[in-house]
């Protein structure tokens, strides 16, 4: 059976720290966000790292394997293409849902723009297992899935996180990417015991480990990836390392990047934590001979129907999960009533966090907007977000926001409004047109109005 070699110690590659990463001593591998890469035009920094023999792992954030819908074939193909372009030994994604609504619920499709937790129920597990099997069939290399951080808990859960992950790995053979920072987040926010979760995990399925920082505000831990790694996260890493030698450990940092020396100190602290961890009763997952690969295919019946479903799949489970996820996401981004059993206060915290992240990401993908609007950008976007849930990607969101302002006669400054109009017209030009006459007419009318 095919084996995977050890990854070693790595860091999340980001364009802002690309040069620093190339110069860091002792970096064995890096992880890059898959959606930010173009296979035909890979960043030169990643090309140089690959030429030096540094492993690059694509890390997906938009597949939504925990969602009620089956994985989108085009997203799977894109992830596979990036794995092949980088010569990666595996790819990773998240145990989360990122969108809801649509045909399964006969409701408006909604995008979270963030990783949201799936309920730890039998329905959700059945759907997740089937989605993972579909992804495994479509990918050229093994898949590992990551536990996520959460601000909210689902009512009526039937399993602990460790039990949920154990059954997922047992039923599908999928590898696990364990984020110890997320275990800490769930400890603070949901009262879950990290040691209990680690004790229930199938440690032999661990592909690698994430370590990251965050901050606490008003009793809520925010997994920011923009702050130093705190001692409690390193303590959880030490606990994990006492149970198994992880094949790889990676430092994640997405924003507020410190000086390279500070990143190197954090990596040093990770190495020190691993070196000092007690080794009693340790599994052999991290032996230098490599990690035996779990079976990449599903366990049990594998025959597929004409729609791609498995013979053992319960369509009603998808329907129930779809309705539950759509109700939750709608409450978070569209202001609909909070579903029964959820903590209203905590959902309010999550809703504000989603809006804030949405504003931050739009500012990154459309940097001209905060430049044009200056101090008006953030309050204007947060006000817009309250009544306009995201239904597409962030670039679409930026265009819709600009269009909303212009139709309202904003910004008040004529020069800024002219710049915003020019920006919108330039970027909303050629695009696939809707087949619906009313939609085509509305689009044409808006473009005429906004030219004046």
C-alpha atoms as one frame of an Amber mdcrd trajectory, in Angstrom:
protein
   0.000   0.000   0.000   1.247   3.479  -0.852   2.929   5.425   1.938   3.274
   9.142   2.546   6.588  10.519   3.767   6.745  12.827   6.781   6.057  16.476
   6.077   8.028  17.935   8.977   7.630  21.560  10.112   5.924  24.091   7.871
   4.228  27.443   7.603   1.201  28.719   5.734   2.401  30.410   2.557   0.815
  33.796   1.944   1.832  36.415  -0.662   2.509  38.978   2.082   5.228  36.818
   3.649   6.396  34.926   0.551   9.898  36.385   0.599  10.275  35.767   4.328
   9.119  32.158   3.970  11.710  31.513   1.268  14.456  32.733   3.609  13.298
  30.888   6.737  15.650  28.134   7.868  14.300  24.652   8.408  10.992  24.998
   6.563  10.173  21.540   5.191   6.819  22.352   3.584   4.211  25.032   3.058
   0.460  25.126   2.659  -1.233  27.503   0.202  -4.917  28.421  -0.060  -6.084
  26.564  -3.153  -8.602  29.198  -4.272  -5.835  31.823  -4.411  -3.728  29.853
  -6.892  -3.884  29.695 -10.681  -2.278  26.455 -11.926  -1.035  28.060 -15.158
   0.450  31.061 -13.344   1.764  29.838 -10.019   3.473  32.479  -7.852   7.185
  32.539  -8.538   7.860  32.105  -4.836   6.025  28.768  -4.790   7.813  27.683
  -7.955  11.178  28.417  -6.333  10.200  26.549  -3.178   9.121  23.546  -5.239
  12.419  23.593  -7.130  14.214  23.445  -3.784  12.248  20.350  -2.861   9.844
  22.050  -0.453   6.459  20.301  -0.465   3.422  22.486  -1.220  -0.035  21.369
  -0.076  -3.165  23.088  -1.484  -5.659  23.903   1.258  -9.240  24.416   0.095
 -11.718  26.705   1.843 -14.808  26.780  -0.385 -15.806  23.176  -1.131 -18.297
  22.929   1.736 -18.042  19.175   2.280 -20.314  19.450   5.308 -23.083  21.105
   3.304 -26.283  19.376   2.234 -25.464  19.602  -1.476 -23.089  17.192  -3.159
 -19.635  18.693  -3.817 -19.534  20.915  -6.876 -17.730  19.124  -9.720 -15.974
  22.276 -10.938 -14.603  23.054  -7.466 -13.354  19.490  -7.144 -11.718  19.695
 -10.573 -10.013  22.960  -9.579  -8.651  21.404  -6.386  -7.390  18.380  -8.314
  -5.750  20.628 -10.911  -3.847  22.530  -8.248  -2.662  19.337  -6.579  -1.283
  18.097  -9.888   0.323  21.443 -10.779   2.124  21.526  -7.430   3.010  17.833
  -7.325   1.340  17.656  -3.912   1.163  14.427  -1.885  -2.323  15.290  -0.577
  -4.949  18.024  -0.503  -6.970  19.351   2.421 -10.377  20.862   3.075 -12.694
  21.542   6.007 -15.512  19.775   7.812 -17.873  22.701   7.382 -20.678  24.155
   5.338 -20.215  27.462   3.526 -23.480  27.865   1.629 -27.111  26.811   1.950
 -30.468  27.200   0.277 -31.091  26.561  -3.395 -32.977  23.654  -5.024 -32.964
  21.343  -1.987 -34.926  23.892   0.016 -36.603  25.842  -2.813 -35.124  28.992
  -1.318 -32.611  31.670  -2.243 -29.013  30.383  -2.333 -26.941  31.991   0.434
 -23.179  32.189   0.945 -21.654  32.403   4.413 -18.219  33.575   3.278 -16.951
  31.584   6.250 -16.614  28.043   7.565 -19.660  27.115   9.662 -19.990  24.013
  11.858 -22.084  21.033  10.855 -24.349  19.454  13.470 -22.860  16.315  14.991
 -25.854  14.204  14.114 -26.322  10.957  12.210 -27.929  12.809   9.312 -25.012
  15.225   9.017 -22.477  12.404   9.352 -24.159  10.331   6.632 -24.179  13.300
   4.244 -20.594  14.258   5.086 -19.352  10.697   4.531 -21.000  10.569   1.120
 -19.603  13.987   0.171 -16.119  12.920   1.251 -16.391   9.762  -0.869 -17.397
  11.834  -3.890 -14.409  14.108  -3.326 -12.033  11.188  -2.871 -13.182   9.691
  -6.172 -12.504  12.987  -7.965  -9.070  13.777  -6.487  -5.747  12.388  -7.727
  -4.196  12.315  -4.230  -5.441  11.518  -0.710  -7.763  13.968   1.003  -7.475
  15.208   4.595 -10.272  17.138   6.301  -9.926  19.680   9.093 -11.923  20.224
  12.269 -13.052  23.842  12.444 -13.405  26.495  15.143 -16.937  27.509  16.069
 -18.694  30.297  17.913 -22.008  28.462  18.019 -23.351  25.038  18.957 -26.143
  23.108  17.266 -28.980  21.915  19.510 -29.650  18.195  19.727 -26.177  16.952
  18.802 -25.733  13.192  19.091 -21.924  12.847  19.188 -18.863  14.554  20.569
 -16.354  16.011  18.116 -13.977  13.104  18.693 -16.700  10.517  18.077 -17.846
  12.356  14.948 -14.315  12.465  13.512 -13.643   8.836  14.451 -16.726   7.601
  12.586 -15.935   9.813   9.594 -12.420   8.405   9.285 -13.584   4.844   9.959
 -16.334   4.917   7.332 -14.433   6.709   4.561 -10.724   6.160   5.175 -10.225
   9.919   4.944  -7.227  11.470   6.654  -7.598  14.104   9.363  -6.029  17.533
   9.606  -6.232  18.354  13.303  -6.163  22.041  14.194  -5.211  22.318  17.866
  -6.072  26.041  17.848  -9.606  25.101  16.829  -9.801  22.612  19.698  -8.862
  25.476  22.035 -11.479  27.729  20.425 -14.177  25.117  20.945 -13.033  24.667
  24.546 -13.560  28.376  25.304 -16.686  28.867  23.194 -18.487  25.563  23.644
 -17.015  24.128  26.839 -15.523  21.107  25.064 -12.553  19.293  26.578  -9.594
  19.157  24.124  -8.072  16.170  25.943 -11.326  14.226  25.608 -11.487  15.038
  21.893  -7.895  13.901  21.377  -8.572  10.732  23.342 -11.440   9.820  21.013
  -9.596  10.533  17.749  -8.186   7.836  15.457  -4.660   9.240  15.759  -3.369
   6.903  13.054  -5.479   8.877  10.539  -3.806  12.233  11.279  -2.143  13.700
   8.186  -0.813  16.827   9.876  -1.563  19.479  12.470  -2.384  23.193  12.360
  -1.225  25.648  15.032  -2.517  29.230  15.087  -3.275  32.209  17.313  -6.376
  34.137  18.235  -7.790  36.408  20.915 -10.526  36.447  23.541 -13.147  39.178
  23.800 -16.097  39.149  26.205 -15.673  35.445  26.903 -15.586  34.495  23.212
 -12.432  33.174  21.559 -11.895  34.393  18.021  -9.715  32.163  15.845  -8.136
  35.124  14.050  -4.921  33.634  12.620  -3.630  37.173  13.197  -2.189  36.904
  16.699   0.646  34.990  18.383   0.089  31.361  19.322  -0.989  31.291  22.988
   0.320  28.856  25.580  -2.982  26.878  25.849  -2.757  26.006  22.138   0.826
  24.797  22.557  -0.313  22.746  25.562  -2.913  20.993  23.390  -0.195  20.378
  20.782   1.945  18.809  23.513  -0.955  16.575  24.556  -1.466  15.450  20.970
   2.263  14.852  20.496   2.298  12.654  23.619  -0.259  10.402  21.943   1.147
  10.311  18.404   4.097  11.721  16.494   2.305  13.928  13.940   3.658  13.571
  10.382   3.602  17.333   9.968   2.942  20.488  11.973   2.239  23.866  10.381
   2.000  27.433  11.682  -0.921  29.398  10.213  -0.882  33.189   9.966  -3.298
  35.020   7.674  -3.184  38.673   8.744  -1.306  41.204  10.856   1.979  39.617
   9.838   4.847  40.223  12.269   8.523  40.513  11.419  10.069  37.298  10.056
  12.041  36.855  13.266   8.792  36.650  15.244   7.399  33.984  12.908  10.639
  32.048  13.286  10.325  32.266  17.088   6.803  30.849  16.898   7.999  27.982
  14.732  10.793  27.443  17.239   8.245  27.245  20.062   6.316  24.628  18.089
   9.458  22.546  17.571  10.338  22.860  21.262   6.844  21.765  22.277   7.083
  18.687  20.081  10.558  17.822  21.363   9.538  18.081  25.029   6.249  16.187
  24.741   6.232  12.922  26.734   6.529   9.884  24.497   4.781   7.240  26.568
   2.158   5.132  24.723   2.958   6.999  21.532   1.639   5.667  18.219   4.025
   5.103  15.320   2.258   7.375  12.857   5.270   9.649  12.633   7.975   7.052
  12.021  10.578   8.057   9.485   9.531   5.180   7.279   6.411   7.125   6.411
   2.733   6.949   7.172   0.696   4.131   5.795  -2.136   5.553   3.764  -5.656
   4.604   4.812  -7.763   3.235   1.992  -8.740   6.149  -0.200 -12.084   4.664
  -1.177 -15.265   4.282   0.836 -16.073   1.397   3.124 -19.238  -0.517   2.354
 -21.543  -0.347  -0.692 -20.141   1.739  -3.522 -22.580   1.351  -6.384 -23.828
   4.663  -7.721 -27.179   5.748  -9.073 -27.721   7.809 -12.212 -27.438  11.017
 -10.142 -24.125   9.998  -8.618 -25.603   8.936  -5.278 -24.540   5.783  -3.465
 -26.806   2.829  -2.964 -26.654   3.290   0.848 -27.442   7.015   0.816 -30.667
   8.335   2.374 -31.961  11.277   0.280 -34.151  12.363   3.191 -31.040  13.024
   5.283 -29.857  15.600   2.746 -33.277  17.224   2.769 -33.379  17.495   6.563
 -29.831  18.811   6.732 -30.503  21.290   3.934 -33.491  22.775   5.732 -31.604
  23.059   9.023 -28.532  24.689   7.479 -30.594  27.100   5.378 -32.539  28.225
   8.444 -29.345  28.841  10.405 -27.508  30.648   7.631 -30.537  32.788   6.854
 -30.694  33.865  10.497 -27.003  34.747  10.396 -26.887  36.716   7.143 -30.453
  37.661   6.248 -31.962  38.571   9.598 -34.628  35.863   9.677 -35.755  34.433
  13.053 -33.264  32.401  15.046 -34.040  28.670  14.726 -35.300  26.982  17.873
 -32.644  25.770  20.284 -29.833  28.139  19.277 -28.284  30.684  21.627 -29.558
  34.060  20.358 -26.720  36.031  21.900 -24.073  33.762  20.448 -25.750  33.837
  17.026 -25.602  37.621  17.202 -21.857  37.432  17.834 -21.469  35.071  14.884
 -23.580  37.283  12.606 -21.465  40.334  13.411 -18.285  38.343  12.893 -19.510
  37.170   9.486 -20.345  40.731   8.419 -16.976  42.009   9.622 -15.095  39.285
   7.786 -17.145  39.945   4.674 -16.191  43.625   4.801 -12.515  42.750   5.294
 -12.372  40.272   2.415 -14.227  42.560   0.005 -11.710  45.275   0.897  -8.932
  42.883  -0.102 -10.381  41.552  -3.353 -11.546  45.027  -4.406  -8.928  47.290
  -2.857 -10.174  50.297  -4.809 -13.407  50.429  -2.757 -11.874  51.460   0.599
  -9.575  53.783  -1.333 -12.507  55.507  -3.076 -14.831  55.548  -0.073 -12.134
  56.170   2.578 -13.651  56.270   6.084 -17.130  55.706   4.692 -16.274  52.222
   3.403 -16.649  50.085   6.506 -19.827  51.609   8.007 -21.403  51.704   4.541
 -20.578  48.068   3.860 -21.775  46.844   7.275 -25.051  48.712   6.781 -25.375
  47.171   3.310 -24.637  43.668   4.626 -27.543  43.786   7.098 -30.102  43.650
   4.319 -28.147  42.089   1.470 -26.883  38.553   2.113 -24.073  37.297  -0.080
 -25.325  35.002  -2.843 -22.111  34.647  -4.858 -18.390  35.060  -4.303 -16.615
  38.051  -2.830 -15.919  39.686  -6.194 -19.618  39.557  -7.021 -20.308  40.943
  -3.575 -18.018  43.914  -4.209 -19.815  44.742  -7.449 -23.246  44.422  -5.843
 -22.192  46.700  -2.983 -20.900  49.362  -5.368 -24.078  49.134  -7.438 -26.185
  49.512  -4.290 -24.358  52.698  -3.322 -24.602  54.227  -6.773 -28.322  53.542
  -7.100 -28.764  55.281  -3.740 -26.832  58.323  -5.001 -23.824  57.602  -2.838
 -21.205  58.561  -1.957 -22.269  62.161  -1.532 -18.948  63.501  -2.779 -19.371
  63.898  -6.546 -15.755  63.047  -7.388 -15.854  59.870  -5.295 -19.193  58.886
  -6.819 -17.782  59.374 -10.323 -14.748  57.199  -9.494 -16.987  54.507  -8.027
 -19.254  54.558 -11.086 -16.276  54.223 -13.432 -14.926  51.359 -11.335 -18.268
  49.533 -11.406 -18.824  50.030 -15.120 -15.338  48.759 -15.958 -15.722  45.563
 -13.922 -19.360  44.699 -14.522 -19.079  44.707 -18.305 -19.120  41.460 -20.318
 -20.738  38.712 -18.280 -23.039  35.760 -18.941 -26.561  37.114 -19.244 -29.552
  35.585 -17.527 -32.045  33.829 -19.786 -34.897  35.487 -17.953 -36.148  38.554
 -19.853 -36.940  40.416 -16.630 -33.390  39.917 -15.323 -31.880  41.026 -18.642
 -34.055  44.137 -18.657 -33.173  44.970 -15.031 -29.456  44.627 -15.741 -29.660
  46.819 -18.834 -31.694  49.434 -16.956 -29.191  49.563 -14.081 -26.278  50.037
 -16.451 -28.088  52.901 -18.221 -28.930  54.572 -14.915 -25.429  54.209 -13.548
 -23.857  55.753 -16.622 -25.560  59.026 -15.775
